[in-house]
Amino acid sequence: MAWTEADAAHLLRRAGFGGSLEDVSRLHALGRRGAVEALVDYASTPDTVWDDENPYGFPDVIGEWNGVRLSLLYQMFTSRRPLEARLLWFWHSHFTTAHSVVGNVLLRRQMDTWRAHATGRFETFLDAMYRDGAMLVYLNGSYSSRVQPNENFAREVQELYTTGTGSYDESDVRSAARAFTGWVVSWPARDVSFDASRFDDTPKTFRGQTGNLDGSDIMRILARQPETARHVCAKLYRAFVSERVNLIDVTRLARRWHETDGNIRAVLLALFDLPSFWDPRVRGFVFKTPLEFCFGLAQRLGIALDRDRMSSILWMSAQMGQAPFDPPNPAGYPGGLALTGAGMLLARTRAAHVLVNGWANEDGIARLVEGVPTPASPATLMSTVATRLGIDGLEATTRDAIAKYLGASPVTSARLLHAARGTAFLLACSPDYQVM
């Protein structure tokens, strides 16, 4: 199958937030295999944005309530490693904690940990997770002791993060809770330490294995359960390929998981090699999250997001149904059809108006129609802007609505940028742009 710029754009939407037209061209020049490897093996790409934990220059980034959230969003938006940014969001959405509960210090440390393990062995990731300060605070592990073992994390790590429902019973929850005891988070430093006097060092039985099990033992057992491979691979598939899960594809990914001892990088390479990932017929089956919607438009239009604008993105995303780094519960953010309520869709229209009509300058709009000869036919203008915004195909209703806006007369050079901006706004509001 021929490798096209449309394929490169599709890859960058799924393995990032969409990028600029120049980013798409650079990726396309690498060829399909080279593009995938460049995205997955992102450590080889220089990127200093992650070195600065206060890119907006707050006088006190930790003391500023939204300081860390805005800094993380800036790093994700500007990173030259799109998959690293995308995986940070994916793993945060999987191993969920909320900024409003854990605060700036622990959220920052957790996101650094998530980045460090994003493409490594899943078992190693899990081992870091149960001792993570934000997770200990969010699910009450810091208050758990041999006298009163708290079961919150013990239940969620099985139901949500590893094997999924139906593969454990209450005795597994109780045993895991006892094994996780002993870890505490100090105040106000928020440092994590192990207090042996709080640890339950008596024998425990968990999923058929008995001994003086601790948290690392529990995570090792869970990481090696076949249900864990299928559960996590299915979640990766929904996020990167399609919300309609293909069980044959998930089985293929799970097989690669077992072959590589849970190596996430290897699973991602297998995922981006699936025929279903590249099949044009399944494109448009992932509903964009608010961040994908806003960041995708901003990157494609070359919009710089200063502190005030990023604060607006933070607020607009919440109105669209996902408050960044502040999910409503341990199950994470609502997604898919749960983001299609009337108020949420109206918020997307408002966001499109701000981004396209408010923040995009003439250079950004001009990129959408660069090379279009004038006078241009309305159909040419429409299809060009749609393609450059990353829309693979337009539904008839969308075409009809924009055709009415543009009218039947050819678009002159004097009208071109105005017509392109209006067309971009209407497209950003259309059903066609809400999916990828």
N, C-alpha and C positions, 0 to 999 in steps of 0.2 A: 504494500500500500504506500502511495506517495506521501511524503512528509511535507505538509503545507504550513503556511503561516497561521492558518486557522487552527491547526493542530497545536502549534506552539502556544497560541493564545489560550486554547482550552487547557493545556497543561499548566500554564501560569495562573489561570483562574483557580484551578483546583489545588495546585501546590503552592499557592501564594494568595495574593489578593487581586491579581490581575495585571499589575505593573503598567508601565507606559508602553506606547507603541514602539519606542526604541528598545525597551526590554524584550518585547516579543521578537523583534528582528534579530537581536543578539542571540536569543535562545534558538530561533529557527536556524541560524547559521551553524549551530553545533550539530545538527542532525538529531534524529529522535533519541538514539541511545546516548549521545553526548549530552543532550539537553537534560535527560532524566538523571544521568550520573552527576552532572554539574549541580542540579538541584538537591539531590539526596546527599551527596558528599560535600555539603556546603562549607565544612570547616576549611577547605582549601581556598575559599573565596575571602579575601581580606574584607573585614567589616568592623570598623572601630566604633560603631554606634552603640554596641553593647558594653563598651568600656566606660561610658559616661552614665552614671546612675541619676544625674540631674541635668538632662539636656536642655531644659527650659530655664535653668539658672534660678530656681527658687532660693530665697535666702536660707530656708530650712526645708528641704524636700521631705524630710520625715515628719516635721511638724505641720506641714501643709496637708489638710485632710485628703485632697485628691492628688497630692504631689506625686506619689509613686504610681498611681493608676495612669495619670497623664504621661508620665515619663515612660512607662511600659508601652503605652499606645504609640507614643512617638517612635520608640525603638522598633516596634513591629511595623509601623507604616514606612519608615525610611530605610529599613534594613536592606542590604544588598544580598541577603540570604533569605529569599522569600519563603522557602520551606521551613527554615528554622522559626521564623515568625509564625507561620501557619501552625506548626507543631506545638509551639508554646501555647497557642490558643486551644488547640485540640486537647492537649494533656491537661491544661487547666480546666477545660470543660468535662474531662473524664474524672480526674482526681480533684474533685471540686472542694474549694473553700471560698469563703466570702470575705472581702475586704472589710465590710462593716463589722464583722465579728473578730477577725484576726489582726487588723490594723496594718500600718505601713511597713514596719520593720519585718514582720513575719511574712507578709505577702512578697516583699522584695526578695527575701532569702529563698522563699519557696520557688519563685519563678526562675531564679538562678539554678536551683536544683533541677527543676523540670527541664530547663534547657540542657543541662549537663547530661541528662539521661534520655533525651528525646529520641535518639536513634540507637541506643545501646541495648544491652540485654534486659529483658523485662524483669527478670528475677532481681537483678541489681537495682533496677528502678524501684521495685516494691520494697526492697530492703531499706532504701533511703526514705521511702514515703512514710513508713510507720513511725520513724523517728523524726519526722519533719515537724518543726515547731508550729507552723500554721495548722497542720492537720491535727496535732495534739490538742491545740486550743479549740479548733472548730468542732471536733467530735468528742471533746471532753476527756481525751486520753490523759491530759496532764493532771486530772483529778482522780485518776484511776489508781487503786492500790490493792494489795493482797487482801485487805479487809473488805473493801468495796470495789471490786473490779467493774469498770464501766463497759457496757456492751455495745455502745454506739458504733465505734470504729470496727469492732469485731464483726458486726452484722453488715455494715456498709461495704467493707472491703471484700466481702464475699458476694453480696447481692449486686453491687454496682460496679466494682472495680476489677473483679477477677472472673469468678465462675458463673455469675448470674444466679437467678432464682432457681429453686428446685433441686439443687445439688448439695444442700447442707441442711442440717437440722439444728434444733436449739442447743443440743449438747455441744455441737461444733462452735456455736456462738459463745457459749459459756467458757469452753476451754480456751478459745482464742483470746477472749477478754482477759483471762488470767495470765496468758502468755505475754500480753502486751503491757502488763503493769510495770511500774518502775521508772518510766520516763516522765520527766517533769520539765516545765518551762518556767524560768525565773522571771521575777518582776523587780525592777522595770527593764532590765537588760534584755529580757526575752531570749536568754540563752537556754539551750537544751542540754540536759545532763541525765545520767542514770543514777537513781537512788536505790541501791540494792535492798535497803530495808523495806521498800514498798513493793518489791517484786515477789510474786508468788512462785517459789522455787519447788513446789510439790509436783508430783507426777501429773501429767495431763494426757488425755487421749483426744486427738484431733484427726478426723478423717482416717481412722484406722491406725494411726501411728501414736505410740505411747512413749513418754519420757518426760524429763524435766524441760519441756519445750519453752523456748522464748520467742520473741517476735520474729527474729530471723528464720527460725524453724518454720513458723506458720507461713511466712511469705514464701519460703522455698517450696513448701508443700503446695501452696496455692498456685504458684507460678508453673508448676509441673502438671497441673490437672489439665486433661484434654479440653474440659469445658472452658478453661481460661483462654486457651488459644482461639477457640471458636468465638467466644464472647468478644474479645478485643479485636479480632480480625473482622468480625461483622461490624463493629463500631467504626473501624477504619474504613471499611467498604462504604458504609452509609455517608461518612464525612467526605470521602474523596472520589467515590465512583457514582453511587446512586442510592437514593433512599429506598428503592426497591431492591432488596437484598437477593442476590443470586447465590443460592446455597452451594452450587458447584464451584463458583469462584471462591467463596469463603472456605470451602474444603481445601481448595488449592493453596490458599494463603495459610491456612492452619497447618497443612503439610510442610510448607516452607518454614513455618514457625518451629515445628518439631525437628526438622532437619538441621536447623541452626541454633537450637537450644534457646529459642525465644529472642532471636536477634531482630530488633525492630527495623534496622536498616535493610536487612535482607527481605523482610516482609514488604517493606515499602517498594523496593525494587521489583518484587514480584507483582505487587499491586499495579504499579505503573506499566507493567508489561502485559496486563490482562487485555485480551481483545475487547472486552466490554468497556474498558476505560476509554478506548479510542473509537468505539463504535458511534458514528454520528447519531444513530437512532436513540441512544440513551443519554445524549446530552440534553440538558434542560430538566434533569430529574433530581437536582439538588437545589432546594430553595435557599436563597442567599440569607445569611445571617445579617443583622444590622451592620456589623463591622465590614463584612464582605461587600455589602451594598455601598456604604460610605467610602471605605478605603478604595474600592475598585473604581468608583467615579473619580475620586480625588487623584489617584495615581494616573488614570488615563487622561485626565484633563490638566495634569501638571500643576495641581493646586498645592501650595505650601501650607502646612497646618501649623500655625503658630499656637501659642498657649491658649489664646482665647478661642480660636477655631477648634482646637482639640477638645476644649471644655464643652463646646457646642456639640461635637461628635459624641462625647460621653453622654450628654443629656439627650440628644436625638436618638441614640442607640437604646437608651432606657425607654423612651417613648415608643420605639419600634418593638419592644418586648424583651430586650436583653440588656441589662445594665452591666457594662464590662467590669469583670472581676468582682461582681457582686450577685451571683446567682441566687435564686430564691430558696433553694434547699439542696441537700447533698446529692440529689439526682441530677443536678446541673441545670442548664438553661432549657427553656422550652424551645423547640425547633420545628421545622417543617410547617405543617398546617396550623400548628399552635401559634404561629407568627402571622397568621392571615386574618386576624380580627379586624373589624372595620376601623377602629381607632389606630391600630398598628399600621394598616395600609395607608391611612391618611397621613400618619407621621412620615412614612416613606415619601409621599408626595411633597410634604413640607421640606424634608431633607433634600430631595432632588432640586427643589426651587432654590434653597440656600446654596447648594454646591454649584449648580449649573448657572443660575441667573445672578447669584450674589458673589461667589468666590472665584469662579473661573474667569481668567482674563482673556483678552482677545487672542493672545498667542495660543492658549490652550484650546480655544474653539477653532482657531485656524488649523491646528493639527488634524482636526477631524475632517477637514475638506481640502487638505493640501493636495495639489495636483488635479483638482476637479476643474475642468475647463468651463468657462462661462461664456454665454449664458448656459446654465445647467438645467437639465430636465429635473422636475421634482422627484421623479423616480430614482434618478441617479444620485441626487443629493441624499435622499432618504436611505438608500441602500448603502451608500458610502459611510454615512454617519453611523448607521447601525453596526456595520462591520467593524468600524474603528472603536466603537464602544464595547465590542466584544459580544454582540448578539449574532448568533449563527444563522438564524432565520426568523422572519417576521410572520406572525399570524395575519390572516386577512383583515380581521377587525382593526388591528394596529395599523396596517397599511392604509386602510380606508380613512381612519381618523387623522393620520398625519397628512394624507393626500388632501383632505379638506382644509387643513391648516395651510399647506403650501400653495394650494390653488393649482390651476392648470397651466398658468403662464411660466415660461422658463425663468430661472432665477438669475438675475443679473449680478455682476461683480459688486455693485453697490449694495445689493440685498443679501449677498452670500453669507456673511458672518452672522447677521441678524437671523436669517432663516436657519442657519446651522445651529445656532444657540437654541432657538425655539424647538427645532426638531430633536436636539439632544435632550431637552427637558421632557418633551412628550415621550420619547423613548425610555428615559429613565423612570418615568411613571408607569410605563406599560407593563403588562404581565410578562412580556418577553424578557425584560431586563431583571425580573425578580428571581429568575432561575439561571442555573449555569450547568 
